[in-house]
Amino acid sequence: MKICKNAGICGGCFYQGISYEEELKEKEKGVRELLEPVIENPLEQQANAYISDASDGHLAEPIIPSPVIDGYRNKMEFSFGDCEKNGPLTLGLHQKGSFFNIIDASDCQLVHPDINLIVKVTKDFFSEREITYYRKKQHTGYLRHLLVRRAVKTGEILIDLVTSTEWEHAKRQQVSEEEFAKRQADLHTWFLKRYSEKTRKKKTEPTADRYNLVKPEEDEDQTIRAWVEALVGLERDGKLEGKFAGILHTKNDDIADAIRDEGTEVLYGQGYFFEEVLGLRFRITPFSFFQTNSLGAEKLYTKVREYAGFESLMKSQNGIQSKKEDGCFDNHETYEAKADRKPVIYDLYSGTGTITQLMSTVAEKAVGVELVEEAVKAARENAKMNEITNCDFIAGDVLKVIDEGGKLIREDGSYEDAPRPDLIILDPPRNGIHPKALEKIIAYGVDRLVYVACKPSSLARDLGPLQAAGYHVQRYCPVDMFPRTNNCEVVCLLTSCLSFDQKRIRTYNSNRR
C-alpha cells in the first residue's frame, strides 16, 4: 500500500509504510497479549484442548489475512464540510483529533476506484453551485453525508445523499468587503469585552464569517436531479466498473453528527442492492448492517462454521461416521447427535441474519435475535429469497427477548415457540454483551458457544463470567477484516465442562428466577 496523501491526519489507516505481513504479526501479537492473560484454564489442564500445529503452544490459531488489502471496503460514510474555516467545500473523512475539519478523501485506498470517482464528482458538482454543508454548531446548512455501498461480487452500487431540509439556507454567498470589515470589528469588540487582557494573550482572536447562507436560484428538486444525472452519466460513459442499483436522498435534521433516516426518497433505480456470501444472496439497504469486507466476511463465516462443527454436522446428517470434535465435553452426547435430530441454533445479535442463514443447512431451526428492526426485516426477506424455511428472526434487545427460563418474547409480546438451543453463536456490537443478557445466555447450558468479537477487548471482559460459569476457551482465531487499520475481529470457541447434573441444576435454577 502506497503512503496516502492524508497519512498522519486521517484517523483511518494505522499501518502505512510497513508490509502487510508485518501488520498481521502486530495484530496477532496484540490479540494474544489481550486474551491469554484472562484465559483461566491453562493448557496443561486441557487434555482435550485443540492446539494448532502453527500456534506455538498457544490456544490462538494463526491470524487469517484478508483476501484483499486495497479497495476492500464495500461501504463508506463520507461527510461534507471544510478543512479550514471559510475554506472550500470538502467531502471526505474527519481529520484525526478534530470534530470539525473534513479532509478530502477522493483517492482513499480502502475503497474501490468507483467510489472515489463518485465522491469527486459529487464534491465538484455541489462546489460549483456553492451549496453549503451543514454546520454542527449553528445547525444551518444543507449537505451532511454521502453514504456509498458497492458490492464486491455483483458490482452493484448504492448511493444515498443525506441532507438537512434547510434549502432556504443552502447556498453560500460572499459578503462585501465593507460588510466583512464591520463583522470583524464587531467580533473584535466582543473579544475585548469577553476576555481580560491576561486571558486574551492565551486566546486566538476569531475571524468573522465572510459568507451569508441564502436560498439557491434553482429549486431543490432541480438541483438534486441534476446531481443524479451527473452520476448516471459516469455509468453511461463507461467510467465505472460497476453499475448503479439505486441513488437515494435522505432527509436528516437531527442535531447529532450521525446519519439518521427521517425520510428517504428513491431518485434512481431501487433502494437496495445485492451481495453474495458463501453461495447465499443478500439484499442490502443503505442502513443495513453487513460486513464491510465482503471477501473477508467469507473467511470469517467459514471459521464460525468450523467452530460450530458445521462439517461434522453435515457428515453425521448425511450418514457419514465422523470423528468427535475436539473439545472438553462431558460423557454425555454432544449437540451434534442429540436424539437423532438436527440441532437448534441461536444466532444472537444477528444483524441481517447472515450467520443464521449460513448455519440453517445443518439446523432443525435457526433463530436470529437483533435489536434493529430494519435489519430483522431484511433478514426475513433474505431468508425468503434464499428459499430458507427453517429460520426465524425476532426484533428486540437480547436482554429483553430472552425471558426468565430462556423463553423468547416476540415484538408483539407473545412467546416464541422455539425449543431451547443446542448451540449459541454470539456476534455482539463493539461494546460486547450486557452482563444480565450474558447471565440469561449462560443459563441455557449449551455445550458450545461461538463468540464473534469485532472488539477483542469486549471478548476479554466477557470471558470472565463465561469461564466462571464453567465454559473453557478451546481455541480462538484472529481474522483481519480491516487491513491497514488497527481493528481486528476474533472468533472464539468455548465449550462447557460441566457435568450433565450440574447443567440440569443450573437450568433448573434459571427457570425458577
CORDA-V257976 format. One record per residue. RES is the residue in one small letter. D_LAST is the distance of its C-alpha to the last C-alpha in whole Angstrom. Layout:
<<RES/D_LAST> <RES/D_LAST>>
This chain:
<<m/55> <k/58> <i/58> <c/56> <k/58> <n/55> <a/54> <g/54> <i/53> <c/50> <g/47> <g/46> <c/48> <f/47> <y/49> <q/53> <g/56> <i/54> <s/54> <y/51> <e/51> <e/51> <e/48> <l/46> <k/46> <e/45> <k/42> <e/41> <k/42> <g/40> <v/37> <r/37> <e/38> <l/34> <l/32> <e/34> <p/33> <v/29> <i/29> <e/28> <n/29> <p/33> <l/35> <e/37> <q/33> <q/33> <a/35> <n/34> <a/34> <y/36> <i/38> <s/41> <d/45> <a/45> <s/42> <d/44> <g/41> <h/39> <l/35> <a/37> <e/39> <p/42> <i/41> <i/42> <p/44> <s/45> <p/47> <v/49> <i/49> <d/51> <g/51> <y/47> <r/45> <n/45> <k/44> <m/45> <e/44> <f/48> <s/48> <f/51> <g/53> <d/56> <c/56> <e/58> <k/59> <n/61> <g/61> <p/61> <l/58> <t/56> <l/54> <g/51> <l/49> <h/48> <q/50> <k/48> <g/47> <s/48> <f/47> <f/50> <n/52> <i/52> <i/54> <d/56> <a/54> <s/56> <d/57> <c/53> <q/53> <l/49> <v/50> <h/52> <p/56> <d/55> <i/53> <n/55> <l/58> <i/56> <v/55> <k/58> <v/60> <t/57> <k/58> <d/62> <f/61> <f/60> <s/62> <e/65> <r/64> <e/63> <i/59> <t/57> <y/54> <y/51> <r/51> <k/48> <k/49> <q/51> <h/49> <t/52> <g/54> <y/53> <l/52> <r/48> <h/47> <l/48> <l/46> <v/47> <r/46> <r/48> <a/47> <v/48> <k/48> <t/49> <g/51> <e/50> <i/50> <l/48> <i/49> <d/47> <l/49> <v/47> <t/49> <s/49> <t/50> <e/53> <w/56> <e/58> <h/58> <a/58> <k/61> <r/62> <q/66> <q/68> <v/69> <s/73> <e/74> <e/75> <e/71> <f/70> <a/72> <k/71> <r/67> <q/68> <a/70> <d/67> <l/64> <h/67> <t/67> <w/63> <f/63> <l/66> <k/64> <r/61> <y/61> <s/63> <e/66> <k/64> <t/61> <r/63> <k/64> <k/61> <k/60> <t/61> <e/63> <p/61> <t/63> <a/64> <d/63> <r/65> <y/64> <n/63> <l/60> <v/62> <k/62> <p/63> <e/66> <e/64> <d/62> <e/58> <d/58> <q/61> <t/60> <i/57> <r/59> <a/62> <w/59> <v/57> <e/61> <a/61> <l/58> <v/59> <g/63> <l/61> <e/60> <r/63> <d/66> <g/64> <k/63> <l/59> <e/58> <g/55> <k/55> <f/53> <a/50> <g/50> <i/51> <l/49> <h/49> <t/46> <k/46> <n/44> <d/44> <d/41> <i/42> <a/40> <d/42> <a/40> <i/40> <r/39> <d/40> <e/41> <g/43> <t/45> <e/48> <v/49> <l/53> <y/54> <g/52> <q/48> <g/45> <y/44> <f/45> <f/44> <e/43> <e/43> <v/41> <l/41> <g/43> <l/40> <r/41> <f/39> <r/40> <i/40> <t/40> <p/41> <f/38> <s/36> <f/34> <f/36> <q/37> <t/40> <n/42> <s/42> <l/44> <g/42> <a/39> <e/40> <k/40> <l/36> <y/35> <t/37> <k/35> <v/32> <r/33> <e/35> <y/31> <a/29> <g/32> <f/34> <e/37> <s/36> <l/34> <m/37> <k/39> <s/37> <q/36> <n/40> <g/41> <i/42> <q/41> <s/39> <k/38> <k/35> <e/34> <d/34> <g/30> <c/28> <f/27> <d/26> <n/28> <h/27> <e/28> <t/27> <y/25> <e/29> <a/30> <k/27> <a/28> <d/31> <r/30> <k/29> <p/26> <v/24> <i/24> <y/22> <d/24> <l/22> <y/24> <s/26> <g/29> <t/32> <g/30> <t/33> <i/31> <t/29> <q/32> <l/34> <m/31> <s/31> <t/34> <v/32> <a/29> <e/28> <k/26> <a/26> <v/23> <g/24> <v/22> <e/24> <l/24> <v/28> <e/29> <e/32> <a/31> <v/29> <k/32> <a/34> <a/32> <r/32> <e/36> <n/37> <a/35> <k/37> <m/40> <n/39> <e/39> <i/35> <t/34> <n/30> <c/29> <d/26> <f/26> <i/23> <a/24> <g/21> <d/19> <v/17> <l/15> <k/15> <v/16> <i/13> <d/10> <e/6> <g/7> <g/11> <k/12> <l/15> <i/16> <r/20> <e/22> <d/23> <g/19> <s/20> <y/17> <e/19> <d/20> <a/20> <p/19> <r/17> <p/19> <d/21> <l/22> <i/21> <i/24> <l/23> <d/26> <p/25> <p/27> <r/29> <n/26> <g/24> <i/20> <h/18> <p/16> <k/13> <a/14> <l/15> <e/11> <k/10> <i/14> <i/14> <a/11> <y/13> <g/15> <v/18> <d/22> <r/23> <l/23> <v/26> <y/26> <v/28> <a/29> <c/32> <k/31> <p/31> <s/30> <s/27> <l/26> <a/28> <r/25> <d/22> <l/23> <g/22> <p/18> <l/19> <q/21> <a/19> <a/17> <g/20> <y/21> <h/25> <v/28> <q/30> <r/32> <y/33> <c/35> <p/37> <v/38> <d/41> <m/40> <f/42> <p/45> <r/47> <t/44> <n/42> <n/39> <c/38> <e/35> <v/33> <v/31> <c/29> <l/28> <l/25> <t/24> <s/22> <c/23> <l/21> <s/22> <f/20> <d/19> <q/17> <k/16> <r/15> <i/13> <r/11> <t/10> <y/9> <n/7> <s/5> <n/6> <r/4> <r/0>>
